[in-house]
Amino acid sequence: MDNFKSFFIESVNKFNTEWQDARTDAKKIKDVEEKISFVKKFLNKNPTKANLGRVLNWARMTKL
């Protein structure tokens, strides 16, 4: 599992304006299911390895 995490997270630059906008908007959503759905939509619209790493890190850090 550690190799999996490092594969996606180590090389990801968090300073992506589209992700920062999505992350900030997700903070405003109080319902957990809606918040997850919102972030999944971002990932579906922007399906890159870097964005997957960003979303996984976001989920880990927000303890979802």
Secondary structure, 3 states (H helix, E strand, C coil): CHHHHHHHHCCCCCCCHHHHHHHHHHHCCCCHHHHHHHHHHHHHHCCCHHHHHHHHHHHHHHCC
